[in-house]
Amino acid sequence: MVYMSECVVDGCSKTATRSAKTLCEAHYYRVRRYGSVDVNRRPELGMTFEERFWRYVEKSDGCWLWTGFISPTGYAKFGTPSLYAHRVAYEMEVGPIAEGFDLDHLCRVRHCVNPAHLEPVTHRENVLRGEGLAAKQARKTHCPKGHEYSEANTRLYAGRRYCRECNRLRHKH
């Protein structure tokens, strides 16, 4: 015979399944996470959005480092739904970010939220300032054979640059 009882929390009529068969799943996990079934005992209740945000920032003379969740890509994330912390900090301290603009980390530290280290730029500019493959290729001024990528010597095809001189030499017999 299986004994089924109700959750012991006042006002809860769910079936108790956890914690010596006295709590329902929801209240069991609330106790595990917050130490109490009383949601009002959560430390962040009563705090403003800004207060909750800034408690995860370690300010210094240079970078303001995020001490909360950092994504696998190295960017600071905050809240539910998850927001980029550097964007939140910039909007709180400076103002809104124009539509279609990214924030470039001038300090190159992805989990820095110091607005003085952030600059709104187009997505293209942000990518070209970075260290990715597209940025490295765009910075090249000469082809692998040493010919300059000038307007007269460069052909664009399918988003790539080709050296006209190398093409001439390849097809010359």
C-alpha positions in Angstrom: 0.0 0.0 0.0 1.4 3.4 -1.0 0.7 6.2 1.5 -0.1 9.5 -0.2 -0.4 12.8 1.7 -0.7 16.5 1.0 2.1 19.0 1.1 2.4 20.4 4.7 2.7 24.0 3.4 -0.4 26.0 4.2 -2.6 26.5 1.2 -0.9 23.9 -0.9 -3.0 20.9 -1.9 -0.4 19.1 -4.1 0.7 15.6 -3.3 3.8 15.3 -1.1 6.6 13.4 -2.8 9.8 14.7 -1.3 11.5 15.4 2.0 10.2 12.5 4.1 6.9 12.7 2.1 6.0 16.1 3.6 6.6 18.5 0.7 5.5 18.7 -2.9 8.1 19.0 -5.7 7.8 22.8 -5.9 8.2 23.4 -2.2 11.0 20.9 -2.0 13.0 22.7 -4.6 12.3 26.1 -3.1 13.7 24.8 0.2 16.8 23.4 -1.6 17.4 26.6 -3.5 16.4 29.4 -1.0 16.5 27.6 2.4 12.8 28.2 3.0 9.4 27.6 1.4 8.7 31.3 2.1 9.5 33.1 -1.2 9.7 36.4 0.7 12.9 35.2 2.3 14.7 35.4 -1.0 17.4 38.1 -0.6 16.8 39.7 -4.0 13.1 40.5 -3.2 12.7 44.2 -2.3 15.7 45.2 -4.3 15.4 47.2 -7.5 16.6 45.9 -10.8 19.7 48.2 -10.6 20.5 47.1 -7.1 20.4 43.4 -8.1 22.5 44.2 -11.2 25.3 46.2 -9.5 25.8 43.7 -6.7 27.5 41.5 -9.4 29.9 44.2 -10.5 33.4 44.5 -9.0 34.4 48.1 -9.8 38.0 49.3 -10.1 40.0 52.1 -11.8 40.0 50.0 -15.0 37.6 47.3 -16.0 34.4 46.7 -14.0 34.4 42.9 -13.9 31.2 40.9 -13.8 31.1 38.4 -10.9 27.8 36.7 -11.9 27.2 34.2 -14.7 29.6 34.3 -17.6 28.6 32.4 -20.8 30.9 29.9 -22.5 31.8 32.6 -25.0 33.0 34.8 -22.1 30.2 37.4 -22.1 28.5 38.4 -18.8 24.8 37.5 -18.6 22.2 38.8 -16.2 18.5 38.2 -15.4 15.6 36.2 -16.8 15.3 36.4 -19.7 19.1 36.4 -20.0 20.5 39.8 -21.0 24.1 40.8 -21.9 25.3 42.6 -18.8 27.5 45.1 -20.7 24.5 46.3 -22.6 22.4 46.7 -19.4 25.3 48.7 -17.7 25.7 50.9 -20.8 22.0 51.7 -21.0 21.8 52.4 -17.2 24.8 54.7 -17.2 24.8 56.3 -20.7 21.5 55.8 -22.3 19.8 53.6 -25.0 21.9 51.9 -27.7 20.7 52.9 -31.2 18.9 50.2 -33.2 21.3 48.1 -35.3 24.4 48.9 -33.2 26.6 46.6 -31.1 28.8 47.6 -28.2 32.5 47.1 -28.8 34.6 46.3 -25.8 37.6 48.7 -26.3 39.4 46.9 -23.5 38.9 43.5 -25.2 37.6 42.0 -21.9 34.3 40.4 -22.7 33.0 40.3 -19.1 33.8 44.0 -18.4 30.7 46.2 -17.9 32.5 49.6 -17.6 30.5 52.0 -19.9 33.8 53.9 -20.5 35.2 50.8 -22.1 32.2 50.3 -24.5 31.6 52.0 -27.8 28.5 51.7 -29.9 29.5 50.6 -33.5 27.9 48.8 -36.4 28.1 45.1 -36.4 30.5 45.2 -39.3 32.8 47.6 -37.5 32.7 45.4 -34.4 33.6 42.3 -36.3 36.4 44.0 -38.2 37.9 45.4 -34.9 38.0 41.9 -33.5 40.4 39.0 -33.8 38.2 36.6 -35.8 39.0 35.3 -39.3 37.0 38.0 -41.1 38.9 40.7 -39.3 42.3 39.1 -40.0 41.5 38.7 -43.7 40.3 42.3 -44.0 43.5 43.7 -42.5 45.6 42.0 -45.1 47.0 44.5 -47.6 48.8 42.0 -49.9 48.0 38.6 -51.5 50.1 35.5 -50.4 52.4 36.2 -53.4 53.1 39.7 -52.3 50.9 41.7 -54.7 49.1 44.7 -53.3 45.3 44.5 -52.8 44.7 47.8 -54.7 41.5 48.7 -56.4 43.0 48.0 -59.8 44.6 44.7 -58.7 41.6 43.2 -56.7 38.6 41.4 -58.0 35.7 40.6 -55.6 33.8 37.4 -56.2 31.4 35.7 -53.8 32.5 37.9 -50.9 36.2 37.2 -51.3 39.1 39.2 -52.7 41.2 37.8 -55.6 44.5 39.1 -56.9 44.3 40.0 -60.6 48.1 39.7 -61.1 48.2 36.2 -59.7 45.3 35.3 -62.0 47.2 36.7 -65.0 50.4 34.8 -64.1 48.4 31.6 -63.5 46.8 31.8 -67.0 49.9 33.0 -68.9 51.5 30.3 -71.1 
